[in-house]
Structure formats: structure tokens, C-alpha cells
Amino acid sequence: MKSTVSKMKKQIQRGFTLVEIAIVLVIIGLLIGGVLRGQELLNSARINSITSQQSSLQTAYYGFIDRYKMMPGDLTAAQALLINSTTAPASVSGDGVVLLADSPAFFNNIAQAGFIACTPCSATALVTPGTAAVAGGAAATAATYITPATLANTNTLANVYGSPLAFINNTAITGSSTAAAINFLAGTAEISKPFITTGNTIASNMLAELDRKSDDGNPAGGSFRYTDIGVNTIATPFVAAAVSNACWNGTAATGFTWLVNPPGSCQGASLF
């Protein structure tokens, strides 16, 4: 009897067979593969969303200029009223320059003109609406633009990650590969160009894929570049860090590449 019980315990305590272990490993592999494939599809969808957003904004920029013959983000009070009483005039207007402080006004302008949809672009924290004209009475008054201290998804357009975008057309900004003077990356010094940022929370490997899809894959060439501009604090937008970073690598002599390991949290810029 004791021998029979001992044999039963040995049978109960036996380990998994090789076949059972193989089945478990296959199932685990399928689960991991599914997760990785799902993440890949999610990243691809995000890249497509950012690419589409950048393209739509460039179309809106040129469409606005074609329709109104003035630059969004640089409107005077009188020009803003030509659109409606919720369109923001720039804090510094009519000079052909759009500073970072007027970037939210840029998005407000193209949104009020119907080129994009952006609910935060007309938030009361950003724009105090003007008044409509009264027949035989008071003339219309323009909206008042309230320059935000920081850019956020509550006062300007944001990307798929909720990171705020910025439009800049500042003649003081040039392309460079010199520390504290990059703004948009360039192998040699380049003249100022208007550009729209992608938001600064995107991994460099995703920016590399976006660059390959929409441009030339070079972070320092073509119409899509790396930018070091910091959009969160309007008063101090320019980064004074060393040239080497977690987003790109290289020199003018060797060429520039996006870094993909580690991916980093980076930002791109679509140049006009």
C-alpha cells in the first residue's frame, strides 16, 4: 500500500514534457509577436497622423496667403477683423515676422479662416473676442490677443501626443550645426525660413521614418529637419546645449543621420 501511494506521488509531481514546454513557448512567442506588431501599427498610424498634419498646415499657410494676401500670425487689428471678431491680431504685427510669441495667433488665424479645426485656438485664455458692428452705430472692434507664457495643448494646436506645435518666421533664426545656434539643423549656415514644428515629444526613430516618408531622410537637409527650438517657454525658446544629443549625429563632413538607439524625445520642423 505504501509503495502504491509513493508511486502515485511521483506521478503527480512529474514535470512538464518537452512537448508541453514547446507549446507554452510558442504561445508566449505569439503573444509577444502580437504586442510588437500592434505597437508597430500604432507607431505607423501616429507617423501618418503627424505627416498629414504637417502637410495640412503647409496647405493652410499658402491657402490663407492666397485668399487674404497677408501672413497668418502677423495680422493687424484691422486685418483680423476682415476674417471675424474672434481672429487674433499679432502682438507684433505687419512686419512680415512671426515670433514664437505669436505662434498661437498663427494657428488661431488659419482656424478662424476655416483651414483647420482647432478648438483651443480660440480659447478665451488666448483671445478676448471683439464686437460686431452695429448698424448706424458703433463700429466693429477687433479681438484682443493674450500672449501665453507657455505653449500648451490648451492654447494652440497639438500633435497626436498632445505636444504643442509652433509656427515661426523669424529673420533672426538661421540653420546651423553650431551649438546654441541650430534652430533647424543644417550642414552649413542657411538663411531664415518659415517652419512648423512637429511637437517635441517624438522619438528620433519615428522622426527618421517620417523624414524618409515625406522628404530625404536627412535631419540636416531637405524640407524636413531636426530643430532644437524649445516651444514650451516662449521667453527662452532657444536651446543652448551641446550639438551632440539623443536625436541626431554627424558632421557637415561626414553627413548627418537620425539616431535610433536610444530613440530620444525629439522634434522636427517642416520648412517652407
C-alpha positions in Angstrom: 0.0 0.0 0.0 2.8 2.4 0.9 4.6 1.5 -2.3 1.4 2.3 -4.3 1.0 5.7 -2.6 4.6 6.6 -3.3 4.3 5.8 -7.0 1.1 8.0 -7.2 3.0 10.9 -5.7 5.8 10.5 -8.1 3.3 10.6 -11.0 1.6 13.6 -9.6 4.9 15.5 -9.1 6.3 14.9 -12.6 7.5 17.9 -14.6 6.3 19.3 -18.0 7.1 17.3 -21.0 9.2 18.8 -23.8 6.0 19.0 -26.0 4.2 20.9 -23.3 7.1 23.3 -22.8 7.3 23.8 -26.6 3.6 24.6 -26.8 3.9 27.2 -24.0 6.9 28.8 -25.7 5.0 29.0 -29.0 2.1 30.7 -27.2 4.4 33.2 -25.5 6.1 33.9 -28.8 2.8 34.6 -30.5 1.7 36.9 -27.7 5.0 38.9 -27.8 4.8 39.0 -31.6 1.2 40.3 -31.4 2.2 43.0 -28.9 5.2 44.1 -31.1 3.1 44.1 -34.2 0.4 46.1 -32.5 3.0 48.7 -31.3 4.4 48.8 -34.9 0.9 49.5 -36.3 0.3 52.1 -33.6 3.6 53.9 -34.4 2.8 53.8 -38.1 -0.6 55.4 -37.5 1.0 58.1 -35.4 3.6 58.8 -38.1 0.9 59.0 -40.7 -1.1 61.4 -38.5 1.9 63.7 -38.0 2.8 63.6 -41.7 -0.8 64.5 -42.6 -0.9 67.3 -40.0 2.3 68.9 -41.3 1.0 68.7 -44.9 -2.3 70.2 -44.0 -0.7 73.1 -42.1 1.5 74.0 -45.1 -1.5 73.9 -47.3 -3.4 76.1 -44.9 -0.5 78.6 -44.8 -0.4 79.0 -48.5 -4.2 79.0 -48.8 -4.5 81.8 -46.2 -1.9 84.0 -48.0 -3.6 83.3 -51.4 -7.0 84.2 -50.1 -6.2 87.2 -47.8 -2.9 88.4 -49.2 -1.4 88.6 -45.7 0.5 86.3 -43.4 -1.3 84.4 -40.6 0.3 85.2 -37.3 1.2 88.8 -38.4 -2.2 90.4 -38.7 -3.0 93.9 -37.6 -6.3 94.6 -35.8 -7.9 95.9 -39.0 -6.8 92.8 -40.9 -8.0 90.4 -38.2 -11.5 92.0 -38.5 -11.6 91.1 -42.2 -12.0 87.5 -41.0 -14.1 87.8 -37.9 -14.2 89.3 -34.4 -12.6 86.2 -32.9 -9.5 86.3 -35.1 -6.4 87.3 -33.1 -4.1 90.1 -34.3 -0.4 89.6 -33.6 1.3 91.1 -30.6 3.9 92.5 -33.1 2.1 92.9 -36.4 2.5 93.9 -40.0 6.3 93.4 -40.2 6.4 90.0 -42.0 7.8 88.3 -39.0 6.0 85.8 -36.8 7.8 85.4 -33.4 7.2 82.4 -31.2 5.0 84.6 -29.0 2.7 85.0 -32.0 2.7 81.3 -32.9 -0.7 80.7 -31.2 -2.1 83.7 -33.2 -1.0 81.9 -36.4 -3.0 78.8 -35.6 -5.9 81.0 -34.5 -5.9 82.8 -37.8 -5.9 79.7 -40.1 -8.5 78.1 -37.8 -10.8 81.1 -37.9 -10.4 81.2 -41.7 -11.7 77.6 -41.8 -8.4 76.0 -43.0 -8.0 73.8 -39.9 -10.1 72.6 -36.9 -8.6 73.7 -33.6 -10.9 74.4 -30.6 -8.1 75.6 -28.2 -7.0 78.2 -30.9 -9.9 80.4 -29.9 -9.9 79.8 -26.2 -10.8 82.8 -24.0 -7.5 82.5 -22.3 -5.9 83.3 -25.7 -8.4 85.6 -27.3 -10.8 88.1 -26.0 -13.4 88.4 -28.7 -14.2 91.7 -30.3 -17.6 93.1 -31.1 -19.6 93.2 -34.3 -20.6 96.4 -35.9 -23.9 98.0 -35.1 -26.0 99.3 -38.0 -25.9 103.1 -37.7 -23.9 102.9 -34.5 -20.6 101.6 -33.2 -18.0 100.1 -35.5 -16.7 96.6 -35.0 -13.8 96.1 -32.7 -11.1 93.5 -33.1 -10.3 90.7 -30.8 -7.5 91.1 -28.3 -4.7 88.5 -28.4 -3.4 87.4 -25.0 0.2 86.1 -25.4 0.6 82.9 -23.4 3.6 82.4 -21.2 4.0 78.9 -22.5 2.6 76.9 -25.4 0.3 74.1 -24.4 -2.5 72.0 -26.0 -4.9 74.3 -24.2 -3.9 77.4 -26.3 -2.6 76.1 -29.6 -2.7 73.1 -32.0 -1.1 69.9 -30.7 0.2 66.7 -32.3 -1.1 63.2 -31.7 0.8 63.0 -28.4 -0.7 66.2 -27.1 2.5 68.2 -27.5 2.1 71.8 -28.8 3.2 72.8 -32.3 4.8 76.1 -33.2 5.0 78.3 -36.4 8.0 80.6 -36.6 9.0 83.1 -39.3 11.8 85.0 -37.7 14.6 86.5 -39.8 17.0 86.1 -36.8 16.7 82.3 -37.0 19.1 80.5 -39.3 20.1 76.9 -40.0 23.4 75.8 -38.4 25.2 72.8 -36.9 26.7 75.0 -34.2 25.7 74.5 -30.6 23.1 77.0 -29.4 22.5 78.2 -33.0 20.8 75.2 -34.7 17.1 76.1 -34.6 16.8 74.0 -37.7 19.7 71.7 -38.4 21.9 72.5 -41.4 25.3 71.3 -42.6 26.3 74.9 -43.3 24.8 78.2 -42.4 21.4 78.8 -44.1 19.2 81.9 -44.3 16.0 82.1 -42.3 13.0 80.0 -43.4 9.4 79.8 -42.0 8.8 76.5 -40.4 6.3 74.5 -38.4 7.5 72.2 -35.6 6.1 68.7 -35.0 6.0 69.0 -31.2 8.9 67.9 -29.0 7.8 64.5 -27.7 8.6 62.3 -30.7 11.2 59.6 -30.6 14.0 60.1 -33.1 13.4 56.8 -34.8 9.8 57.9 -35.6 11.1 61.3 -36.9 13.6 59.3 -39.1 10.7 57.3 -40.5 8.6 60.5 -41.0 11.6 62.1 -42.8 12.0 59.1 -45.1 8.3 59.1 -46.0 8.0 62.9 -46.6 11.5 64.0 -47.5 15.0 62.8 -47.9 15.8 61.1 -44.6 18.4 63.6 -43.8 17.9 65.6 -40.5 20.1 68.4 -41.9 18.7 68.6 -45.4 15.6 69.0 -47.5 12.3 70.3 -46.3 12.1 68.3 -43.1 14.8 68.9 -40.4 15.7 68.4 -36.8 15.0 71.5 -34.7 16.3 72.3 -31.2 13.9 75.2 -30.6 12.1 74.8 -27.2 8.5 75.8 -27.6 7.3 75.3 -24.0 8.7 78.6 -22.6 8.1 81.5 -25.0 10.6 83.8 -23.3 13.5 81.4 -23.7 12.9 79.2 -26.8 16.4 78.6 -27.9 18.4 75.6 -26.6 22.0 76.3 -25.6 23.0 72.6 -25.2 25.9 71.0 -27.0 25.5 69.8 -30.6 25.6 66.1 -29.8 22.3 64.9 -28.5 19.9 61.9 -28.5 18.3 62.8 -31.7 20.9 63.0 -34.5 24.6 62.6 -35.0 27.3 63.5 -37.6 29.1 66.5 -39.0 29.0 68.5 -42.2 32.0 66.5 -43.5 30.6 63.0 -42.6 26.9 63.8 -43.1 24.1 63.7 -40.6 21.8 60.9 -39.5 18.9 60.4 -37.1 19.8 58.5 -34.0 17.6 55.5 -33.5 19.3 53.9 -30.4 18.5 55.4 -28.0 15.4 56.9 -29.6 15.3 60.1 -27.5 12.5 62.6 -27.3 13.0 64.9 -30.2 11.3 67.5 -32.5 11.3 68.0 -36.2 10.5 71.0 -38.4 8.8 71.3 -41.8 10.5 74.2 -43.7 8.7 76.3 -46.3 
